[in-house]
Amino acid sequence: MGGDFRTRRRVLWMAGVVVLAVAVSAVTWVVRRPDERPVTSSAPAAVSPAPVDDTEARMLAQVDALLKARAAAVVAGQLPAFLGQLDPRNAKLRARHQLQYANLRKIGLRSLTYRREAGWVPEPQAQHGAKAYAFRIMMLVQVNGIDTSARYVPAGFTFAERNGRWLLVDDDDLAAEADRGKTREPWDLGPLEVVRGPGVLVIVPPSERANGRRLLREARIATPAVRAATRRAQAGILIVALGDGRSFDAEWQTGGHPAAAVAVQNYAPINPEATQFKVTGSRIVIHPSERSDADRFLLAHEFTHAAMSPLGHGAPTWLVEGFAEYVEMELTAAEGHTEWLADYRRSIRREGLPKLKVLPIDGVFHGDYDEQSYGVSWLIVEHLVTKYGLPRVNAFYADLAKSPDDPAARDRALAKHFKTTDAALAAAVKN
């Protein structure tokens, strides 16, 4: 692509969905994703019936009280109370959760809630007695100064009775779930360091505080460019830049290549039963190998995804990625890297645009243009901004984001906002 200013790193917006389906002794639990689409399974759902005797009722009441006390202890900074909910005989569990407690305290929480789901099963791998039960837990985490509402985090806890009290005895019985075990929350990955600034919180390894401060500076430079283009911004944004590979899902790729960073959506429940969810923003997760090189340009791209993601999922990939590229390139120009930008533009015009026949939607985004899909999409969005102005492009994005992701909806939006068609827009960009 030319230019020595910086190496292009590809990035990806992640429509993060949570899948909770676990096989337990030939039984599969089935729950709903935050977007309300069911997770399908050939096995029947295992849901325990309502309590039928005092023993079950007492267990559930104690489990609920334990979860409430656990959350209160973290928020209030009461380690003895927190540890008092754990099995005193499980030293590894206690050490693991004491570290989790310390990390959550460093991150700083405005609120924390644990909710158990209705069903439970006997401990899949019996290690803690005949009456140990595994529960799915909904952990709702709101980071102080960052999150406008609590983010949903799945967890799995096993409880057993010890001397007349129900205690948390293990936390690994959901590790084999389909989407569980691929990645971990930062507070579960060993000691961490936190660097905080207005509207930004960066999580790094303990020895990399200097890099955390650097990322904070880069984030503060990127944010105004995002706000200027999108007219939107999250109240705060969390950046995860850890060295542990478990912080980053190996399947987060772009065109078959590892992504440098992702904007992973945050989901929050919108009803008391937590059967419906909404997107409240995103957190940015940087690939461990890129954490020392990630810069304001990469962050501007990802922050754009974070700002636009609450609008909905219907926008086509060329618009989602093209708009983020547009913001990134505007910042590149503002920073004075005009020679690199001109070289990059010539490269896309020479190698990418001649292939343009239809707008690069999801199915052909990488297949038709490979990595140049990003550059081609940038030029499409830049054309729209130049001809129609940013406000109209933002309105077009918002309209498509909340619409069904289908050709008819895109055709209607193109006609409504720009009085054009897919083919006409492709031809105009090529010309």
PyMOL commands that set and color helices and strands:
alter all, ss='L'
color gray80, all
select helices_A, chain A and resi 54-76+79-83+91-107+186-188+206-230+245-247+288-290+296-311+317-334+338-351+353-355+362-364+370-388+390-401+407-418+422-430
alter helices_A, ss='H'
color red, helices_A
select strands_A, chain A and resi 12-14+23-24+27-28+109-122+132-143+151-162+165-170+193-197+200-204+237-240+253-254+257-258+261-269+277-286
alter strands_A, ss='S'
color yellow, strands_A
deselect
rebuild
show_as cartoon
